[in-house]
């Protein structure tokens, strides 16, 4: 019988809230040796995800978009809205200011093969697993899938 997401996911993942100080989230990631955390509101509904990628802006800073001046006008060579979003992440002090919104999610009854395809095709490292009420009940990572592959060969 094909395995489902529920068979392999990590249950009861550590979650943080949008108001959680960024330093607290950084410590959780470092101490637990994990690369991302689901972000939930007070009702426990998923509102985003904070990952190592989101936090890299804190260290690397942000490069302003290239521009050219033409007849006293500034013409940006890249979208300045992207720069503003990245700058906001670099200066953020709470999880809510830095997290990625609208993460890709999956339900626990989906086949593991489907989850692996989503992770591979969408180039994500983790999928929050939501129940029918939108509550985070687990998280499925690339590592979980690899460990399941190894266990099936024993």
C-alpha positions in Angstrom: 0.0 0.0 0.0 1.4 3.4 -0.9 2.6 5.5 2.0 0.9 8.8 2.8 2.2 12.1 4.1 0.9 11.1 7.6 3.1 8.0 7.6 6.3 10.0 7.2 5.8 13.5 8.5 7.2 14.9 11.7 4.3 15.3 14.1 3.6 18.3 16.4 6.2 20.6 14.9 7.5 23.5 16.8 5.6 26.7 15.7 6.1 30.4 16.3 3.8 33.4 16.0 4.2 36.5 13.9 5.0 38.5 17.1 7.8 36.2 18.1 11.1 38.1 18.3 13.4 37.2 15.5 16.2 36.3 17.9 14.0 33.7 19.6 13.2 32.0 16.2 16.9 32.1 15.3 17.8 30.3 18.6 15.1 27.7 18.0 16.4 26.9 14.5 20.0 26.7 15.7 19.3 24.7 18.9 17.0 22.2 17.2 19.1 22.0 14.0 16.1 22.6 11.8 15.8 24.9 8.8 12.3 26.3 9.1 9.3 26.9 11.3 5.6 27.2 10.6 4.2 30.5 11.7 0.6 30.4 13.2 -1.9 32.9 14.4 -3.6 32.8 17.8 -6.1 30.4 16.5 -3.4 28.0 15.3 -3.9 28.7 11.6 -0.9 28.8 9.4 0.0 32.3 8.3 3.5 31.8 7.0 6.8 30.0 7.4 10.2 31.3 8.5 13.2 29.6 7.1 17.0 30.0 7.0 16.6 31.7 3.6 14.3 34.4 5.1 16.9 35.0 7.8 19.9 35.3 5.5 18.8 38.9 4.7 19.7 39.8 8.3 23.3 39.0 7.7 23.8 39.7 4.0 22.0 43.0 3.8 20.3 44.2 0.7 21.7 45.8 -2.5 19.7 48.6 -3.9 18.4 48.0 -7.4 20.5 49.3 -10.3 19.2 52.4 -12.0 20.1 54.9 -14.7 19.4 58.6 -14.8 17.8 60.0 -17.9 16.5 63.5 -18.3 16.3 64.0 -14.5 14.3 60.8 -14.1 15.4 57.6 -12.3 14.8 54.4 -14.3 15.2 51.3 -12.3 16.7 48.3 -14.0 15.0 45.9 -11.5 11.7 46.2 -9.7 12.1 48.5 -6.8 9.2 46.8 -5.0 11.4 43.7 -4.7 14.1 45.8 -3.1 11.6 47.3 -0.6 10.4 43.8 0.4 14.0 42.5 0.8 14.9 45.6 2.8 11.9 45.0 5.1 13.2 41.5 5.7 16.7 42.7 6.4 15.5 45.2 9.0 12.8 43.0 10.5 12.7 42.4 14.3 9.8 39.9 14.5 9.0 36.7 12.7 6.0 38.3 11.0 8.2 40.9 9.4 10.5 38.4 7.9 8.5 35.2 7.2 7.4 34.0 3.8 3.6 34.3 3.4 1.3 31.8 1.8 3.5 28.7 2.0 2.7 25.6 0.0 0.9 23.1 2.2 -0.3 19.5 2.0 -2.9 17.4 3.8 -1.9 14.2 5.7 -3.9 11.8 3.5 -2.0 12.7 0.3 0.3 10.1 -1.2 4.0 10.5 -0.3 4.9 10.4 -4.0 2.7 13.5 -4.6 4.3 15.4 -1.7 7.8 14.5 -3.0 6.8 15.8 -6.5 5.6 19.1 -5.0 8.8 19.5 -3.0 10.9 18.8 -6.0 8.9 20.8 -8.6 8.4 23.8 -6.4 11.9 23.8 -5.0 10.8 24.0 -1.4 12.5 22.3 1.6 9.4 21.6 3.7 5.6 21.3 3.5 3.5 22.2 6.5 0.8 19.5 6.9 -2.6 20.9 7.7 -5.8 19.1 9.0 -9.2 19.9 7.6 -9.5 23.0 9.9 -6.2 24.4 8.7 -4.3 23.6 11.8 -0.7 22.6 11.6 -0.4 19.0 12.6 3.0 18.1 11.1 5.7 19.1 8.7 7.2 17.1 5.9 10.8 17.8 4.9 13.1 16.5 2.2 14.9 14.6 5.0 11.7 12.9 6.1 11.2 11.6 2.5 14.8 10.4 2.2 14.6 8.6 5.5 11.4 6.9 4.4 13.1 5.8 1.1 16.0 4.3 3.1 13.7 2.5 5.5 11.7 1.0 2.6 14.9 -0.6 1.3 15.7 -2.4 4.5 
